[in-house]
């Protein structure tokens, strides 16, 4: 099967990471995948850095560029592309001429924000691939036909994320003592990721306990993001907690940080699918404290494999963190269930089987439809 992925986003986050992983998986499993993105985008730079195949640099920054749209359509026809999977709004519009020429167009939706322009989901694509049931419900509420939507949640590499990851070097790097507890929050530095509330909870707990270290792990994506990061750093400095609350910026060793932790906090307040951090933590035999935003509670089940709290509530977050720090039996019970879910349902292989089943089904229907004309 020949697939074209398009991504107009300039930034780097879970959506772009998942797209690049899928692209590489397809090329490594007897399919032909191409990835089209802006030459200055983070996904293009990451793809080149890791030596990914079939990367096409194209300016996808403006929606109504007929020349770019024609180039995409021409590429699809000459390369005999079976399916286009578009991942953001601008590139989805630029793929419309190819769609009108008969190329299957799947629109991926990986954020849980309300949909302001529903036409492209209703009429401007063959199918919609949603990253969470919560996103499917938002699409249905925007009058998109439920039969046109398939949910494929998150999946992670169980070889990379597992209980046997080596993280000892991090203890040396950050001077973590044998009896210290470690709580981590991982995500790009943005207000909607809720780092401010995680920081408030950490400050509250630091007043009560001296044996807990908190890590804020994540890079910046824009000027506003950098300003937000500076504000968090200033708050830590104001409270004289630089050795207790540690901001690492962007790190590649996420598996090791999760393994280092006692548990992981997902503090999101806005757009969120299922979050890659949740299955990553589960597969590492860690439980999660999560807000009930977007599709997070499709994986984090309160009192079963994690604890669920309201968003923007640092008090509830503090109480849940302290509860897990103090109740080792509860923590062990939640971790056991979390790990079982990861092993049974959350592998990247499982995710790709569902994705390829969708590709195959749509491709077969499209071929049969073309034969009737």
Long-range contacts (C-beta under 8 A, 24 or more apart in sequence): 1-26, 1-31, 1-32, 1-82, 1-83, 1-356, 1-359, 1-360, 1-363, 2-31, 2-32, 2-33, 2-34, 2-79, 2-80, 2-81, 2-82, 2-83, 3-31, 3-32, 3-33, 3-34, 3-81, 3-82, 3-83, 3-84, 3-85, 3-359, 4-33, 4-34, 4-35, 4-36, 4-72, 4-75, 4-76, 4-79, 4-81, 4-83, 4-84, 4-85, 5-33, 5-34, 5-35, 5-36, 5-84, 5-85, 5-86, 5-87, 6-35, 6-36, 6-37, 6-60, 6-72, 6-84, 6-85, 6-86, 6-87, 6-88, 6-91, 6-92, 6-94, 6-95, 7-35, 7-36, 7-37, 7-41, 7-43, 7-60, 7-86, 7-87, 7-88, 7-91, 8-37, 8-38, 8-41, 8-60, 8-61, 8-87, 8-88, 8-89, 8-90, 8-91, 8-94, 9-41, 9-42, 9-43, 9-87, 9-88, 10-38, 10-40, 10-41, 10-42, 10-61, 11-41, 11-42, 11-188, 11-221, 11-222, 12-42, 12-43, 12-46, 12-188, 12-219, 12-221, 13-188, 13-221, 14-110, 14-273, 14-275, 14-276, 15-87, 15-88, 15-108, 15-110, 15-111, 16-42, 16-43, 16-46, 16-87, 17-276, 18-110, 18-131, 18-154, 18-276, 19-43, 19-87, 19-108, 20-46, 20-47, 20-52, 21-348, 22-352, 22-355, 23-47, 23-52, 23-54, 24-50, 24-52, 25-348, 25-352, 27-52, 27-53, 27-54, 29-352, 31-356, 34-75, 34-79, 34-81, 36-60, 36-72, 36-75, 36-91, 60-90, 60-91, 60-94, 61-90, 62-90, 63-89, 63-90, 63-93, 63-94, 64-93, 65-94, 68-94, 69-93, 69-94, 69-95, 69-96, 69-97, 69-98, 70-97, 72-97, 72-98, 73-97, 73-98, 73-101, 73-103, 76-101, 76-103, 77-101, 77-103, 82-359, 82-363, 83-359, 83-362, 83-363, 85-129, 86-125, 89-117, 89-120, 92-120, 92-124, 92-125, 93-120, 93-124, 96-124, 99-124, 99-125, 99-126, 102-366, 102-370, 104-362, 104-363, 104-366, 106-358, 106-359, 106-362, 109-135, 109-139, 110-135, 110-273, 111-135, 111-271, 111-272, 111-273, 111-294, 112-138, 112-271, 112-272, 112-273, 112-293, 112-294, 112-295, 113-138, 113-270, 113-271, 114-138, 114-142, 115-139, 115-142, 118-142, 118-143, 118-144, 121-148, 126-362, 126-366, 127-358, 127-362, 129-355, 129-358, 131-273, 131-274, 131-295, 132-273, 132-274, 132-294, 132-295, 132-298, 133-295, 133-298, 134-273, 134-294, 134-295, 134-298, 135-273, 135-294, 135-295, 150-354, 150-358, 152-351, 152-354, 152-355, 152-358, 153-273, 153-274, 153-295, 153-298, 153-299, 153-346, 153-351, 154-273, 154-274, 154-275, 154-276, 154-278, 154-279, 154-299, 154-346, 154-351, 155-279, 155-346, 155-347, 155-348, 155-349, 155-350, 155-351, 155-352, 156-276, 156-279, 156-280, 156-283, 156-342, 156-346, 156-347, 156-348, 157-347, 157-348, 158-283, 158-342, 158-343, 158-347, 158-348, 160-255, 161-255, 161-258, 161-279, 161-280, 161-283, 161-284, 161-342, 162-283, 162-284, 162-285, 163-259, 163-284, 163-285, 163-339, 165-255, 165-256, 165-258, 165-259, 165-284, 166-256, 166-259, 167-256, 167-257, 167-259, 167-260, 169-256, 170-253, 170-256, 170-257, 170-260, 171-260, 174-213, 174-215, 174-246, 175-243, 176-213, 176-260, 177-211, 179-211, 180-211, 180-212, 180-213, 181-211, 181-212, 181-213, 181-262, 181-325, 182-212, 182-213, 182-214, 182-215, 182-260, 182-261, 182-262, 183-212, 183-213, 183-214, 183-215, 183-261, 183-262, 183-263, 183-264, 183-265, 183-321, 184-214, 184-215, 184-217, 184-257, 184-258, 184-260, 184-261, 184-264, 184-265, 185-214, 185-215, 185-216, 185-217, 185-218, 185-264, 185-265, 185-266, 185-267, 186-217, 186-218, 186-254, 186-257, 186-258, 186-264, 186-277, 187-217, 187-218, 187-266, 187-267, 187-268, 187-277, 188-218, 188-219, 188-220, 188-221, 188-225, 189-218, 189-219, 189-220, 189-221, 189-225, 189-226, 189-228, 189-229, 189-232, 190-221, 190-225, 190-228, 191-228, 191-269, 191-270, 192-268, 192-269, 192-270, 192-271, 192-272, 193-218, 193-267, 193-268, 193-269, 194-266, 194-267, 194-268, 194-269, 194-291, 194-311, 194-312, 195-228, 195-232, 195-267, 196-232, 197-267, 197-269, 197-311, 197-312, 197-313, 197-314, 197-317, 198-265, 198-267, 198-314, 198-317, 199-232, 199-235, 199-236, 199-245, 200-314, 200-317, 201-265, 201-314, 201-315, 201-317, 201-318, 201-321, 202-241, 202-244, 202-245, 203-235, 203-239, 203-241, 203-245, 204-314, 204-315, 204-318, 205-318, 205-321, 205-322, 206-239, 206-241, 206-244, 206-245, 208-322, 209-322, 209-325, 210-244, 212-244, 212-325, 213-244, 213-245, 213-246, 214-244, 214-245, 214-246, 215-246, 215-247, 215-248, 215-257, 215-261, 216-245, 216-246, 216-247, 216-248, 217-248, 217-249, 217-250, 217-251, 217-254, 217-257, 218-249, 218-250, 219-249, 219-250, 220-249, 254-280, 255-280, 255-284, 258-284, 258-286, 259-284, 259-286, 261-286, 262-286, 262-324, 262-325, 262-331, 263-287, 263-288, 263-289, 263-324, 263-331, 263-335, 264-288, 264-289, 265-289, 265-290, 265-317, 265-321, 266-290, 266-291, 266-296, 266-300, 267-291, 267-311, 267-317, 268-293, 268-294, 268-296, 268-311, 269-293, 269-311, 269-312, 272-296, 274-298, 274-299, 275-299, 279-342, 279-346, 281-338, 282-338, 282-339, 282-341, 282-342, 282-346, 283-339, 283-342, 283-343, 283-346, 285-335, 285-338, 285-339, 286-335, 286-338, 287-324, 287-331, 287-334, 287-335, 287-338, 288-338, 289-317, 289-320, 289-321, 289-324, 299-341, 299-346, 301-337, 303-334, 304-334, 304-337, 305-334, 305-337, 305-338, 305-341, 306-334, 306-338, 307-334
